[in-house]
Amino acid sequence: MQRPTVIKPQPDYLIGMDDGSLVLVPASFSANGIPIAGAIPTMSVAMTAARFAALPLADRLLMAGWSLRDLATGSVLGVVDGAGNLSSVGGLSSSVRNSGALALASRRLAQARVRNVNVGLFGDSLVTSTGASAVGALPTNTVAADEFGLPGVLRARLNAQFGTRGGAWISSASPAGQVTRSSAAPLGGYGPHFALNGTNSYHINTVGAYIEWALPVCSEIKVMTWEDTATSYGVPAGAIDVSVDGGGATVYNGTGGASVQKLWQVANMTGLTAATHTVRLTRGAGLNALHGVLYHSATGVTVLSMGIGGSTTEHLRAAASGDWSPSAAQTDRVARASFQTIPLDVAIIVVGHNDASQQVARSLTPTISAANLLATINYLRANSGAPAILIVTDPWPNLTGSPLAYPDWWPALTALADGTTDVAAITTADLIGTYAEGSAEGLYSDSIHLSNAGYSTWGSMIADVLLEPRAR
């Protein structure tokens, strides 16, 4: 497939490339210090047309003094391939590697008017959205923890497209105001990826122990548990009394099994009136490990936030790392809970910066990180929803990696999309620019994390990438 080139209004110079494409450049462009007017006749010396054409689109634009963000602002009108076919107008398609893989994502999301569509969001502190804060009074019935971060922006933007409400995931370890627990402990590391530090699964293993979630407007409630016959967790004798809005309890009886992750609901958790609800789970008998609750409406886009601050690709694949040493069984258990128990239509993986910043401590290289990420992608490929997968690199921080710089990770991570039908990739720097550019626009809250404005900009652009109709 030939690389696309850019059309810009009122070009100063037009260069014909070896692949038949046309590159439009301003008069300020120079090659090896030679002004473009003088460089064109000697392009084979300064930079051959073939070499220029082989450069990634972002590099060609950069040399021309533009950015892929110009596509979003209209400074660049569109993109054509080597055959002169228009592939994007005022959109972001050209910044997506293997964008055809997102045809499935756009089709899945388009079904949100008639069913619930699940979007899983995995990664680090940019997923948990460090740096985001409430502005004034929070809107009614929202999940405050992620409202102004990436999960909330994606949820709002995607549902606004379809006039729907959607839903979210709230873990057993979520803060007060969302979750009430009868005791602070015990919490254990049996559940989804976003809490590999062992504070995600609430064990109701004493008589009368309970956990209660306060939920925004929804009509469907589901709970994820870990059930294991060998340890008596979630076995048939491990009953849970489920009460919704203070009503009478309906009993859920576990089924046990060999380390099974279960997503379940009983009769009083489905077909509810679209309103705010509370759901309380109380130990009836036996032992139970409760990961969290998934709530949503009959239609809309549910965005599940499953990130953990500081995580690397080692954490993503639930592999042994410097701060966590799981057994093979634990790795399998966490991977299944994180990536396979909830059926997903779309999965977004945000990665990169922590691998670069922790490269020496964890002996990480771009090649090793890519292998870790591929293992994570393969976990998702076993998800019953067969999701479309989008790799998104972290924003460009105001930090210098050593011995390798953060951008050195981008090619290896995004190349995982090549030759696949289910994986696409995008570099965040192509969306919001360098740290200096983003900071000048107020997009950063510190040297690494985004601000409310940053998450709003970034999340809206990712949503636009997902929503744009495209053919295979």
CORURKA-V623086 format. One record per run of one state. SS is the DSSP state (alpha for helix, beta for strand, coil for the rest). FROM is the first residue (numbers start at 0). LEN is the number of residues. If there is no record, write none. Layout:
{{SS,FROM,LEN} {SS,FROM,LEN}}
This chain:
{{coil,0,4} {beta,4,4} {coil,8,4} {beta,12,4} {coil,16,5} {beta,21,4} {coil,25,4} {beta,29,2} {coil,31,2} {beta,33,2} {alpha,35,11} {coil,46,2} {alpha,48,6} {coil,54,2} {alpha,56,7} {coil,63,6} {alpha,69,4} {coil,73,2} {beta,75,5} {coil,80,5} {beta,85,4} {coil,89,3} {alpha,92,3} {beta,95,2} {coil,97,1} {alpha,98,15} {coil,113,2} {beta,115,8} {coil,123,1} {alpha,124,4} {coil,128,15} {alpha,143,3} {coil,146,3} {alpha,149,13} {coil,162,4} {beta,166,5} {coil,171,7} {beta,178,3} {coil,181,5} {beta,186,2} {coil,188,4} {alpha,192,3} {coil,195,5} {beta,200,3} {coil,203,6} {beta,209,9} {coil,218,1} {beta,219,9} {alpha,228,3} {coil,231,1} {beta,232,1} {coil,233,6} {beta,239,5} {coil,244,5} {beta,249,3} {coil,252,7} {beta,259,5} {coil,264,2} {alpha,266,3} {coil,269,5} {beta,274,9} {coil,283,3} {beta,286,1} {coil,287,1} {beta,288,8} {coil,296,3} {beta,299,8} {coil,307,5} {alpha,312,4} {coil,316,4} {beta,320,1} {coil,321,2} {beta,323,1} {coil,324,3} {alpha,327,12} {coil,339,6} {beta,345,6} {coil,351,1} {alpha,352,5} {coil,357,8} {alpha,365,16} {coil,381,6} {beta,387,6} {coil,393,13} {alpha,406,11} {coil,417,5} {beta,422,4} {coil,426,2} {alpha,428,4} {coil,432,2} {alpha,434,6} {coil,440,3} {beta,443,1} {coil,444,5} {beta,449,1} {coil,450,1} {alpha,451,16} {coil,467,5}}
